[in-house]
Amino acid sequence: MGIHAIKMPDIGEGIAEVELVAWHVKVGDVVAEDQILADVMTDKATVEIPSSVAGTVLALGGAVGQVMAVGSEVIRIEVEGAGNVKAGAPAAPVAATSADPVAPVKPAKPSKAAAPVAMAAVPVAAAKPATTSATPATLLRHEQPAPAAAHARQPGDKPIASPAVRRRAWELGVELQFVPGTGAAGRIMQEDLDAYAARAAKGHAAGQSDQRYAERHHQEAVPVIGLRRKIAQKMQESKRRIPHFTYVEEVDVTELEALRARLNARYGKERGRLTVLPFLVRAVVLGVREFPQINARYDDEAAVATRYGAVHLGIATQTEGGLMVPVVRHAESRDLWACAAEVLRLAEAARSGKATREELSGSTITITSLGALGGIVTTPVINHPEVAIVGINRIVERPVIRGGAVVPRLMMNLSSSFDHRVVDGMQAAEFVQLLRGYLESPATLFVE
């Protein structure tokens, strides 16, 4: 028997270090060749590290949240034969540039052996970091003692119960979080709810306070790792480097919404339904032709703003792992339906964890939208090193004076931020007013 050490591969693109975001094996596990061992993060995508050998895991090279250098030792595996590590040789030190490592890792169950493929970059939303072996905080609360056979629910765990039990708990005014469950996997049964209600009634009769209004003192320390760390770093870098200013304008989208409804009624089934977003994309494509300094990226070190003829449009997308920005390449070459299809495809890829690194980088200007939660005004943060971001707020019907009469109109605010080093206030205002003109008279989007 020998020992085989697997080292952090050179992922390319000049990447010198990566963050370890998930282990898929633990010490003592038997692994197959090509089985995924761990996920590491580069920028906003993760890379799966497969095993090049079959054997038994002897040691892990780092903890989740740790930053590791390319070439550092990832894992040691006991293999048949000589291996590539001399007997008794110490494990190579793991290079770590992050803060103190997080709590010891409790790895997930090993994944099924994967087919032999090259390492694929996927959004980190697809990889969920392993949980820690110790709960980061202790939950303190006043509650009735649980029966000995009840399932011990950890702080933050969601109670498991059927809809009927949840409905009855709501009628009784009982929080299921405090009810111990005796069913499979801690499921709360009707009899558990009866027992808890009876104990609570006795406690109330004895002068104890209602559990719904008991003081709560729990705290939870949540390590900021993986995509969440990258988002934090990206936002901090953008705000630190870029002198933002935000310009807000309201837009009457009544005609745009009428046109969109007609197009969907006529072509929706065969071409797909249109949202407001493809129309805004088209407006941005036309707008940056007149204001090329807005479709640009600024190099802080070289003090050079590079303007682009191509419009590679970033679409800010919320995923389970956090905010990601997939890129619609060459938006200037796509019609409404092609643009809508590409936005939908990229959003689904990002949310399902299948977007590639190339699909998550290289944007020249970004659009962000909170949809129905868009509020009245937002102050979007520029996606560094770009120099502009256009934000959509929600559409609301409001009374507006037109020709001396009060009429209902559909109104939407555009909240856009700009880099004041590259874009002057007057240029930004003129650009947004140009977008407004296109959206309020949508026929002009198709006249060149």
Residue pairs with C-beta under 8 A, 6 or more apart in sequence:
1 78
1 79
1 80
1 81
1 83
2 78
2 79
2 80
2 81
2 82
2 83
2 84
2 85
2 87
3 58
3 76
3 77
3 78
3 79
3 83
3 84
3 85
3 87
3 89
4 52
4 53
4 55
4 76
4 77
4 78
4 79
4 83
4 84
4 85
5 73
5 75
5 76
5 77
5 83
5 84
5 85
5 91
5 92
6 37
6 49
6 51
6 52
6 53
6 73
6 74
6 75
6 76
6 77
7 71
7 72
7 73
7 74
7 92
8 18
8 40
8 49
8 68
8 69
8 70
8 71
8 72
8 73
8 74
9 49
9 70
9 119
10 70
10 71
11 18
11 42
11 47
11 70
11 119
13 42
15 42
15 70
16 69
16 70
17 67
17 68
17 69
17 70
17 95
17 97
18 40
18 41
18 42
18 47
18 67
18 68
18 70
19 40
19 41
19 65
19 66
19 67
19 68
19 98
19 225
19 226
19 229
20 38
20 39
20 40
20 41
20 62
20 63
20 64
20 65
20 66
20 67
20 68
21 39
21 40
21 41
21 46
21 64
21 65
21 124
21 127
21 129
21 225
21 226
21 227
22 38
22 39
22 46
22 64
22 108
22 127
22 128
22 129
22 130
22 226
23 37
23 38
23 60
23 64
23 105
23 107
23 108
23 130
24 35
24 36
24 37
24 38
24 39
24 107
24 108
24 109
24 110
24 111
25 31
25 35
25 37
25 38
25 57
25 60
25 75
25 107
25 110
26 57
26 60
26 105
26 106
26 107
26 110
27 57
27 58
27 59
27 60
28 56
28 57
29 56
29 57
29 110
30 54
30 55
30 56
30 57
31 37
31 51
31 54
31 55
31 56
31 57
31 77
31 110
32 51
32 54
32 113
33 51
33 52
33 53
33 54
33 113
33 116
34 50
34 51
34 113
34 114
34 115
34 116
34 117
35 50
35 51
35 110
35 111
35 112
35 113
35 114
36 48
36 49
36 50
36 51
36 111
36 114
37 49
37 50
37 51
37 74
37 75
38 48
38 49
38 74
38 75
39 46
39 47
39 48
39 49
39 124
39 127
40 46
40 47
40 49
40 68
41 47
41 124
41 226
41 227
41 230
42 121
42 357
43 230
43 357
43 360
43 361
44 123
44 124
44 227
44 230
44 234
44 324
44 325
44 360
44 361
45 121
45 122
45 123
45 124
45 355
45 356
45 357
45 360
46 121
46 122
46 123
46 124
46 126
46 127
46 226
47 119
47 120
47 121
47 122
48 114
48 119
48 120
48 122
49 74
49 119
50 114
50 119
51 75
51 77
53 77
53 79
54 79
55 77
55 78
55 79
55 80
56 77
56 78
57 75
57 76
57 77
57 78
58 76
58 77
58 78
59 75
59 76
59 91
60 74
60 75
60 105
60 107
61 68
61 72
61 73
61 74
61 75
61 76
61 91
61 92
61 94
62 68
62 72
62 74
62 94
62 96
62 101
63 101
63 102
63 103
63 104
63 105
64 102
64 105
64 129
64 130
64 132
64 225
65 98
65 101
65 102
65 129
65 223
65 225
65 226
65 229
66 94
66 96
66 98
66 101
66 102
67 95
67 96
67 97
67 98
68 74
68 94
68 95
68 96
69 95
72 92
72 93
72 94
72 95
73 91
73 92
73 94
76 85
76 91
102 132
102 223
102 225
103 132
103 133
103 134
103 136
103 223
104 132
104 133
104 134
105 130
105 132
105 133
106 130
106 131
106 132
106 133
107 130
108 128
108 130
120 356
121 356
121 357
122 353
122 354
122 355
122 356
123 227
123 319
123 321
123 324
123 349
123 350
123 353
123 354
123 355
123 360
124 226
124 227
124 230
124 321
124 322
125 227
125 319
125 320
125 321
125 322
125 324
125 350
125 351
125 353
126 321
126 352
126 353
126 354
127 226
127 353
128 321
129 225
129 226
135 154
135 155
136 220
136 221
136 222
136 223
137 155
137 218
137 219
137 220
137 221
138 155
138 218
139 155
139 156
139 218
140 216
140 217
140 218
141 178
141 214
141 215
141 216
141 217
141 218
142 208
142 209
142 211
142 214
142 215
143 178
143 211
143 214
144 196
144 199
144 200
144 203
144 211
146 152
146 180
147 180
147 182
147 195
149 182
150 180
150 181
150 182
150 186
150 192
151 180
151 181
151 182
151 183
151 185
151 186
151 187
152 186
153 159
153 177
153 180
153 181
153 186
155 218
155 220
156 220
159 176
159 177
159 179
159 181
159 186
159 188
160 181
160 183
160 185
160 186
160 187
160 188
161 169
161 176
161 181
161 187
161 188
162 187
164 190
165 176
165 188
165 189
165 190
165 193
166 176
168 190
168 193
169 175
169 176
169 179
169 193
172 193
172 197
173 212
174 193
174 196
174 197
174 200
174 211
174 212
175 211
175 212
176 188
178 196
178 211
179 188
179 192
179 193
179 196
180 186
180 188
180 192
180 196
181 187
181 188
181 189
181 192
182 189
182 191
182 192
183 189
183 192
200 210
200 211
204 210
224 232
226 321
227 321
227 322
227 324
228 321
228 322
231 322
231 323
234 383
234 384
235 381
237 384
238 381
238 382
238 383
238 384
239 381
241 300
241 384
242 382
242 384
242 387
242 419
242 421
243 419
243 420
243 421
244 379
244 381
244 382
244 417
244 418
244 419
244 420
245 417
245 418
245 420
245 425
245 428
246 379
246 380
246 415
246 416
246 417
246 418
247 415
247 416
247 417
247 418
247 425
247 428
247 429
247 432
248 377
248 413
248 414
248 415
248 416
249 413
249 414
249 432
249 433
249 436
250 411
250 412
250 413
250 414
251 411
251 412
251 413
251 414
251 435
251 436
251 439
251 440
252 400
252 409
252 410
252 411
252 440
253 276
253 395
253 410
253 411
253 412
253 439
253 440
254 409
254 410
255 440
255 441
255 442
256 276
256 279
256 439
256 440
256 442
257 276
257 395
257 410
259 442
259 443
260 274
260 275
260 276
260 279
263 274
263 336
264 273
264 274
267 337
268 274
271 337
272 337
272 340
272 341
272 344
273 340
274 336
274 337
274 340
275 340
276 392
276 395
276 412
277 315
277 339
277 340
277 343
277 367
277 369
277 392
278 336
278 337
278 339
278 340
278 343
279 336
279 439
279 442
279 445
280 367
280 390
280 392
280 435
280 439
281 313
281 328
281 331
281 334
281 339
281 343
281 367
282 336
282 339
282 438
282 445
283 434
283 435
283 438
283 439
283 445
284 311
284 313
284 331
284 365
284 367
284 390
284 435
285 311
285 313
285 331
285 332
286 434
286 438
286 445
286 448
287 294
287 431
287 434
287 435
287 438
288 294
288 295
288 311
288 365
288 431
290 431
290 434
291 427
291 430
291 431
291 434
292 307
293 305
293 307
293 387
293 422
293 423
293 427
294 365
294 387
294 388
294 418
294 423
294 427
294 428
294 431
295 307
295 308
295 311
295 364
295 365
295 388
296 305
296 306
296 307
296 308
296 364
296 386
296 387
296 388
296 422
297 305
297 306
297 308
297 364
297 385
297 386
297 387
298 304
298 305
298 306
298 385
298 386
298 387
298 419
298 421
298 422
299 305
299 306
299 385
300 385
305 387
305 422
308 364
310 329
310 330
310 332
310 364
311 330
311 331
311 332
311 364
311 365
312 327
312 328
312 329
312 330
312 331
312 362
312 363
312 364
312 365
313 327
313 328
313 331
313 363
313 364
313 365
313 366
313 367
314 325
314 326
314 327
314 328
314 363
314 365
314 366
314 367
314 383
314 386
315 325
315 326
315 327
315 328
315 343
315 346
315 347
315 366
315 367
316 323
316 324
316 325
316 366
316 367
316 368
316 369
316 380
316 383
317 323
317 324
317 325
317 326
317 346
317 347
317 350
317 351
318 324
319 350
319 351
320 351
324 350
324 355
324 360
325 360
325 363
325 366
325 383
326 346
326 347
326 349
326 350
326 355
326 359
326 360
327 346
327 359
327 360
327 361
327 362
327 363
328 334
328 339
328 342
328 343
328 346
329 362
331 339
334 342
346 355
346 359
348 354
349 355
349 359
350 359
350 360
363 383
363 386
364 386
365 386
365 387
365 388
365 389
365 390
366 382
366 383
366 386
366 388
366 389
366 390
367 389
367 390
367 391
367 392
368 378
368 380
368 389
368 390
368 391
368 392
369 391
369 392
370 378
370 392
370 393
370 394
371 394
372 394
373 394
374 392
374 393
374 394
375 393
375 394
376 393
376 413
377 393
377 413
377 415
378 391
378 393
378 415
379 415
379 417
380 389
380 390
380 391
380 415
380 416
380 417
381 389
381 417
382 388
382 389
382 417
382 418
382 419
383 389
386 419
387 418
387 419
387 421
387 422
387 423
388 416
388 417
388 418
388 419
388 423
388 428
388 431
389 416
389 417
390 414
390 416
390 435
391 414
391 415
391 416
391 417
392 412
392 414
392 415
393 412
393 413
393 414
393 415
394 412
395 410
395 411
395 412
396 410
396 411
396 412
397 408
397 409
397 410
397 411
398 408
398 409
398 411
399 406
399 407
399 408
399 409
400 406
400 407
400 408
400 409
400 411
401 407
402 409
414 432
414 435
414 436
416 428
416 431
416 432
418 428
437 444
438 444
438 445
